[in-house]
């Protein structure tokens, strides 16, 4: 009964802590990577598409410039979409459930399989207290707020929950269950590949030293590891082969800049790993998009000094293996689980807040619990002191989690926070500018975007956004220059050609616009936006141009929105899917004082803008639709 009371009290405390920390997350919307991966992704909009998730590497990303196979992740997206569409509440309910489950698994694993000495383990053992502390540290660490708040980072939440579940199942010798859950983890994110290594490390670190006193004796008895290690290793090998079959050969090329070699990435990760530790302990620099520098030379202090610190940490952990094997295991967990993304396979960002989610589960959280316990052991009442300090640390994290969630509730707020913390991050300035443009603050948007261009003069995405801004303000020559520069910098990117075609079409240069649309369609035959634009352009282009010019003249020069609305309606009667006329009709109806008529036009515009990946116009439409007619 006493055992049940402790576990029940801990579960209640864990639920209350997560609820207090992340209650505000239910309203966090979709932005940044979630735009292409969720908002504009047609694959997740029907449960009938689920079989294709296992064979179509393009289902992960609407623009088809990124590919991966994460079918289990996509299934959860499709289910959430079926429940609430793009209303975010159901998406975050599932994320909170996953985070709670992962935290509970940390508690059980530490209590029953990680803490030392073994006599303290189990539901009624002394290990309950440090296990509860480790789980609370993991659940409430502000470093882990991004996977909870940012829906696109669900891959970390889901994969780690399944990873921990598979680890526990194998620890308890439930081979079939462990194999099934491990397969689900692999089909969520490739970082699960490290599970066989961690099972082997646990077996070796906690081995019976009377039976296997030496490494040689341990290796000689390898057959007993067939089910706990070789079974998941075989599943991992099958998964690697599956990825090789499904993914196109160019997959790796899309994940990092061409100049970032595996060696540069490896050196850069030495300081990145220490940075994760710092953020876990003191999370003042959490960011949507870190401007963390690459390390390009071994002679740099960022390289050799960080390497020395890591080697010293590993050396101390290895020395502690007999007396404190939990320290050795937690250290190994930190390094090994991060290895797929923090060793020799370059990604797009050196540091990312959701990347260490797995490493903090049975890694940093266990190490912090051990350090607090060792410190408490020096006091007169070690158990009470440990409980008080652990609880104080957990409580202190809650306000920071709530503040970080408040930042995530607004896309502009999170990007302005990123700009403050990384003032040289051109991508952060660009995204903040996009959000300002979507809200109609074009003056501030231009300031942000021009600064982004200064910081990243070779970014095609900055020029594409500037092109949208110039077009929106009616500066077609400037929009053409920006769109042409985006195409020059990224000639293989279909949306750049689509933007160029849109601007050319507005400028009346139909033949050039048609060529741009054809190029976009040729680069990405799966995307219908360019084909639809080309069809609109070639179907009655002369009449559409005449009417469009007349409508714009009535609206902007003659300031006659009633006349403009009539002209745009005439154009749409001829070409119902005309992009510019739909937008201008909505604007004209609002200007004419007819908001109830404008509302369905804005709804149509939102659908068209999302299909064309025009986030600026889509944002303006959403903002207008939030207002009452």
Secondary structure, 3 states (H helix, E strand, C coil): CHHHHHHHHHHHHHHHHHHHHHHHHHHCCCCCHHHHHHHCCHHHHCHHHHHHHCCCHHHHCCCCCCCCCCHHHHHHHHHHHHHHCCCCHHHHHHHHHHHHHHHHHHHHHHHHHHCCCHHHCCCCCCHHHHHHHHHHHHHHCHHHHHHHHCHHHHHHHHHHHHHHHHHHHHHCCCHHHHHHHHHHHHCCCHHHHHHHHHHHHHHHHCCCCCCCCCHHHHHHCHHHHHHHHHHHHHHHHHHHHHHHHHCCCCHHHHCCCCCCCHHHHHHHHHHHHHHHHHHHHCCCCCCCCCCCCCCCCCCCHHHHHHHHHHHHHHHHHHHCCCCCHHHHHHHHHHHHHHCCCCCCCCCCCCCCCCCCHHHHHHHHHHHHHHHHHHHHCCCCCHHHHHHHHHHHHHHHHHHHHHHHHHHHCCHHHHHHHHHHHCCCCHHHHHHHHHHHHHCCCHHHHHHHHHHHHHHCCCCHHHHHHHHHHHHHCCCHHHHHHHHHHHHHHCCCCHHHHHHHHHHHHHCCCHHHHHHHHHHHHHHCCCCHHHHHHHHHHHCCHHHHHHHHHHHHHHHHHCCCHHHHHHHHHHHHHHCCCCHHHHHHHHHHHHHCCCHHHHHHHHHHHHHHHHHCCCHHHHHHHHHHHCCCC
